[in-house]
Amino acid sequence: MASTPSQPDHHVVVIGAGLSGIGMGIALRRAGLLDYVILERAGDIGGTWRDNTYPGIAVDVPAQAYQFSFELNPDWSRAFARGPEVKAYLDGVADRYRVREHVRLRSEVTARVWDDGAHLWRLTVNGGEVTARFVVSAIGPFVDPKPVDIPGAEDFAGTLMYSSRWDHDVDLTGARVALVGTGASAVQIVPEIARRVARLDVYQRTPIWVGPKLDPTTPPVLAGLYRRFPVSQRVVRKVATRAVELMLIDLVVNHHRVPFLTRGAAAAMRSIWYRAQVPDPELRARLTPDYGLGCKRPSVSNSYLRTFTRDNVELVTDPIESITPSGVRTADGHHRDVDVLILATGFRLASDPANFRRTPVRGRDGFDLATSYAGQRLTSYEGISIPELPNHFMMFGPYGWVGGTWHQLVESTSAHIVRVITETGRRGATAVEVRPEPTRRWTERMRTRLAGSLFNTNSCATANSYYFDHHGDLPYLRPTSSAAAFRAARDFPLDDYRYTSLPEAAGTASTADELAMVTRRIR
């Protein structure tokens, strides 16, 4: 698209006001880049912690790890904080760092188109247009619930709801309930609702590894210690984040070096924990994964597995044939009547081309992100930038997941993005684009590191893991430590990007001019 060079509406547009968008807004403010807006399609901030309010919602890693390094909360009520606490934490952070004043709610971006004649992005927002010099996609890994692909779902006469769109007006007391899916959300929902429903049928396609959950409440004396001596909490956070990273990343990625560790852990889970939770050997066998520990993100719960020993709970492993107006029919011909159908069947991942067919992203020289994702193996530079998308960054791009908690990803990624935007201004440029060769080199390095991981063994053949994309690759994880990611954000060669400027034209401002006009130091 050609256009007369012009001043954009905003220097930076951030898409999404979840944890990533809030963290990106803080990084921009700290850098003095105050001409930014965060466009959020929903009516509130908070992302997944706004949307997921189902019974039992909580973090699945220790709360001490699940927080920003610069904004520690000494008052987490317990080891694994509940959802409302996390939402309150994000609200407080957004207010303290004045992010909320930059947020435009109910503003859905349905298209992003690069204007090469003006070196800016044209965004379609609620049918209108917003322009920006830079765009940061702060959309998380789980974009939208997967569409229902079970025949007859539209004919169900009872109540149907998604786990991520829980209807609190629906009273489950004494109801016959069917829950489809046994992922992380189901692990938290099942024990909570089983106590009050008349019957609960849980439809399982692939079992999940579920370990014990050490979830004590936080003693007041410990919270007081954190408030009085913040350094103590910083040490605890560092240990907690490293422990999570060790379990979720290191042991999986470095499986070729220490295969006995993951195998030994899986054997211990089967022979000790699962046996203690589910005495019935036949039921236990159906709940026990036949793939390696780590092929899918494991979960923790002290009550999920043993809930299936209740008289009013049935584990159904026969495939669903169809949903009828009154219930669920499985492939063996068995029909179970239900009043409420809950879908906990997962989400479309950020790498799914369908996301970008619905909300297209079109860059330089006709580049289309959906077409690229569908037809080519995914690549990126540092999990953030993609060639042919100038002035465009992703908080979670291919090979982007850093460390064990999302906050580590947000902090390292936002540091990279701010460094590039600032350098673009310093050079007096109006466009910046990652070069193809550094992108190819970095992606190949990530693929090489993943080649020795647990994922590339026969152990994961039956896992049905979302870590694998539609090309059979593993672009979900960045197979490095979070410390390495932070070093890369600080030290990556700035010349891995190409900087260009518009020809001198009346009314055209360089990025340096824009920065001079819209930035000021925070006092």
N, C-alpha and C positions, 0 to 999 in steps of 0.2 A: 504494500500500500504506500503510495506517495502522498506527501502532505507538506503544506507550508510549515517550516520550522516555527515552533511556538513554545511558550512557557507552559509546562504541564501544570495540572491542578495541584499535584503533590510531588514532592521530591521522591518519597518512598510510599508505596502502598503495600501493606501487609495483609495477606488473605487468611483470615481465621483468628479468633480471639480466645483460643484455648491456651493450654500451657505454653505451646510454642510461640504463639502470637504475643502473649504477655511477656515472655522472656525476650523476644526480639524487640518489642517496644522498649523494654528497660535498657537493652544494649544500645539502641539508637539514642535514647535520652542521655545515657552516660557518655556517649561520644559527641554530644552536642548537636545531633541531627534531629531537630525538633519538628521539621516539616514532614510529618508522616501521619498516615491514617490507617487504622485497622478496620477492615471490612468484615463483618460477621453476619452470616446469614440468619442466625437464630436471634432470639429476643433477649439473650443474656450471654455473658462471657463464661468461660470455664470448660468448653469443649466436652470431652468424655465425661467429666465430673458434673457437668450440667445435664447431659443427656441420660446418663446411667444412674437411675435412682432406685433400682430394683431392691427387693429385700436382701440384706446381707452384703450389699456393695461395700467393698473395702480394697485397700491396696494389697497387692500380692507380693510386695517386697517390704522390708522394714521401713516404717515412716522416717526413721532417721536418715535413710538413704534417699527417700523420695521427697527431696526439697532442694531449693537452690542453695548453693554454697555460700552465697552472700546474704541469705535471708533464712536463718535457721529458726525453727519454731521450738521453743523449749517446752511447750505445753501439749504436745501430742498425748492423747489420753491413754494410748496403749501402743504396743509394738507395731501392730498392723492397723493403722488408722482407718476409721470408717469413712465412707464417701462424703457425708456432710462436712466432716472436719477438713477434708482435702479441698472441697469447694470453698469453704470459709477461708482457708489459707490462701487460695488463689485470689479470692476477692480482696483480701487484705493486702496482698502483694501489689495487685493492680492499683489499689487506692494509694498505698504508700509511695509508689513510684510514678504516680500520676499518669498511668497508662490509660485508665478508663476514659479520660477526657479526649483521647485520640480515637476512641472506638465509635464506629457507626453500626448500630445494630440493625437487624432485618435488612441487611444489604448484601444480597447474594451476587457474587461474581459468576456470570454464566459464560463469559468468553474473555480471552486475553489475546490481543493481536498486536504484534510489534509493528510500529510505523518507522520504517528505515529512513524515510525522508525527514522525519522530525526527531529521530532518536528518542522515542518515548513509546510507552505501552498504552494502548487504548482498551480499556476494560468496559465490558457491558455489565452494568450494575442496575438491577431492577428495571431493565429496559432502557435505561439512559446510559450516558458515557462518562467515565472518569478517566483522566489521563495521569500518567506517572512516569517519572524518569526511570525509577527502579521498581521492580516488583519482587516481593518475597512471599513465596507460598509457604504458609505456616500450617498447612493442612496435615493432620497426623497420619499415621499408617493405616488406620481403619476409618474409611471415608463414610460409607453408608451401609446399613444392613443389607445382606445379600437378598435379592428378590426371592420370593417364595417360588420354588421350582417343583413343588409337589402337586400332582394332579388333584383337582377338586378343592383346593384351598379357598378359592373364591366362593364356593358353595357352602362353606361351613356356617351353620346357623347360630352357633354359640359365640363366645367372645374370643377374638384372636388378637394377640399382641406380641410385639417384639420385646426381648429382654431390655433393649436399649431405649424403648419407648413405653416404659411401664405405666399402666393406667392404675393409679392408686384409688380410683373410685370403684374398682372391681373388687368385691369382697370374695376371697377364696375360701372362707370358712365353710366347711361342709361340702365343697364343690368337688366334682370329678375333673381332674386336671391332667393334661398331657403336656409334657415339655420335650421339645425336639432339640437335641444337641447336648453334648457333654464336654464343652470347652470350659474356659476359665469362668465365664459368667454362670454357667449351670452349676459349677462346683460351689458357688456361693449361694445360689438361689435354692437349690434342692433341699438342703437341711433346714432352711428358714421356713419354707412353705409346707414341708411334709407334716409338720406338727399340727397344722390346722385344716388341711384338706381332708375330704373323705377318702379320696384315692388319688395317687400320683403315679402316672405311667411315664417313665423316662426312656425316650427313644435314643439309643446309642448306635452310632455308626463305627466310631473308633474310640476305644477307651483312652483315658488320659492318665499320665503319671500324677499322683497326688501324694505329697509327703506330709509329715507332721507339721503343725503350725504352732510355734512357740510364741504365744500372744499374751504376755502378761500386761496388766495395766501399769502405767508409769507411776511409781511412788512419788508423792509430793516432794520428798527430800531430793530425789533425783532431778525433778523439774526445777527445784530451787537451786541446785548446783549448776544446772545449765544456765540459768538466768544470771547467777552471781559470777560464774567463771565460764564465759562463752567458749573459751579455748577447749574446755572439756567436751563440749558438744561437737566442736569441729573435729576433734580426734575421733569421737564416736561415729560421726558421719563418714569420715574417711575410711574407717575400718569397715563400716556397714556397706558402703558402696563397693569397696574392694572385694568384700566377701560375695556380694551379689554378682559382681562381674566375674569372679572366679568360677562360680557355679553355673552361670548362664552363658558365659562366653568362653572363658579360657579352657575349661575342660572339654568343651565341644569342639572348638577350633583346633586345639592341640591334641586331639584324640590320638593321632598317629604316634605321639610321643609317650602318652600314658593311657593306653586303651584299657588297662586293667582297672583304672579308677572308675570310669563310667560303668564298666561291666560289673565291677564289684558293688557299686552303689545300687545298680538295678537289681542285682541278686539279693542284696540285703533288704531292699524294699519288698521284693516278692516274698521272701522267706520269713521276714520279721513283721514289718509294718502291715502289709496287706493281710497276712495270716491273722494278726491280732485284731484287725478291724472287721474282717469278714470270715467267720469260722467255717461257713459252708463252702466246701471246695469247688462245687460247680458254679456257684454265684461268684466266688472269688476269681475263678478262671476267666469268666466273662468280663470282669472289671479290670483285669490285669493286662496291660499293653504287651504285645508281642514284638514291639520295636524298642530300640535303645533309648535309655534315659537321656533326654536332651534333643531328640529328633523333633519334638514339639516342645513349646514352652511349658514346663511343668507347673503345677499349681500346689497350693498348700491348704489343708483343712484337717481339722480333728474330727469332723462329723460327717463329711460327704460320703465316704465309703460305707460307714456303718449305717447310714440312713437307709441303704438298700436292704437292710435286715429287718426293717419295720414291716408289719403286716399289711400296711396300707400303701406300700411302695413296691412297684414292679419295674425291673430293668427289662426293657424290650430290645432285643438285638436283631430281630427279624427286620428286613428292609420294609419301609413304608411303601405300600402300593398306591394308596390314595387317601385323601381326606374326604369324608362324606359329610353331609349336612349335620349328622349327629355324632361324628367321631372319627376314628382313625382305623383304616384297614391295612393290615400287613400282608406281606407276600405269601404267608402261610394260610391266608384266608380268614384269620382271626380279626374280628371287629370289636373295638373297645369304644363304648359310648363315653363322651366327655362333654363337660360344660364350658371349659376354658382351654384354649390351645395357646401355649407359649412357645415362641420361636427363638431359640438361642443358637442360631445356626451360623453365626459369624458375620463377617463384614467383607465388603469389597476392599481389597488392599490398594494402597496408593499407586502401585505399579500396574493395576488393572487398566487396560486401554479403554474400557467402557466408561471410566470416570471422565476421560478427556474427549470422548465422543459426545457426552452430555454437556460438558463445559470445555469447549475446545481451547487449546493453547497453540497459537501459530506464530512462529518466529521468523527469522530471516530467510529470504529466498524460498518461500513456500513451505518451510519446515512445519510439520504438524506432529505434535507430541503423541497423539493417539496412534497415528500411522507408524511412527517410529517405534513405539512400545510394542505394537502388534507384530511388526515385521522384522525387527532387529533385536538382537540381544541387548539388554539394558547396559548402559555405560554412564559414568559420571566422573566428575573431578571432585575428590574428597567428599562424595555423597551429597554435593551441593549444587554444582553447576554442570550444564550440558551445552556442548557446542551448538551454534545456530539459535540459541536463545539469549541474545544480548540483554544485559541489565536485568537478568532474571535469576533468582536463586531459590533453592528448595531447602527448607529446614530438614526435610526427610526425603532425600533422593535415593537413587540406586546405590546399594552398599552403604547405607547411611546410618544404621542403628549403631550407636556408640555406647559401650559400657553396659551396665546393668540397669540403669534408670534413665528415664526420659530427660531429666534435668541436666544430666551430663551432656547429652546430645545437644540440647538447646543452648547451653553455655558455650560449648566449643564451636558449634555451627554459627551462632550469632557473632562470635568473635571473628570468624573467617569473613562473614558477609560485611561486617562493619569495616574491616581492614580493606576490602576491595572497593567499597563505595568511597571511603576516605581517600584511597590512592587515586581513584578516578578523578576526584576533585583536585587533588594535588597536581595532577598532570594536565589539568585544564581540559579534560576529555568529557564527552557527552555520552559515550557508549563504551562498554567493556564486555568482552566475550572470552570465555575460556578457550584456549587453543586445542585443536584436535589431538596433537601428539601427546601433551601431558595427560589429557583425558584417557587416551588409549593406554598409556604407560601405567597410570595409577589403577585403572580398572583391571588390567592384566595382573598387576601385583596383588590385588584383592582376590581375584579368581585363583591365583596360584596358592595363596595362603589357605583358601577354602578347600583346595584339592585334597589336603590331608586331614580334613575335618571329619567328624562323625557322620555328617550328612552324606558324604561320598563313600559310605560303606553300605553293605547289605542290611545293616541294622535298621535303616530308616525306610526300607522298601514299603512297609505297610502303614507308615505313620500318617499319611494324608496331611502332611504339614504345610502350613501356609508360608513357611520359609522358602519353599520352592515356587518359582513363578511359572508362567505358561510356556516358557522356553526350556524349563528344566534346570534353570540356573538358581543361584542363591543370593539374589540382590538385596535381601532384607537386612543382612548383617554386615557390619564393617568388622572384619576379622583382625582388629588391633585392640590394644588397650585404650581406655579413655585417656590415659596420660599421653599416649602417642598421638591421639587425636588433638589434644590441647596443644601439644608441641607443633603439630602440623599447622594448626590454625594460626599460631604465632609466627612460624618460620617458613611457610610455603613460599616459593619464589613468586613474587608479584608479576614477573614477566611470563608466568604461565598463562596469564591473561593478555589479550590484545586490547589496547586502548585507542579509540578513534574519536575525532571531533567533527562536528558539522562544519561545512564551509562558513565563513563569516557571512552573516545575513542579518538584516535589520530585525530586531525583536527576538533574536536568538541569544539565549544565555547559556554559557558553558556550565558544567557541573560546579566548577570552582566559583563562578558568579552566583549560582543558586545557593551554594553553601554559605557564601558571604552574606547573602540576603536573609537566609532563614535560620542560621544557627547562632547560638550564643552559649557561653560557658555556664554551666549550672553552678550556682554559688551555694 
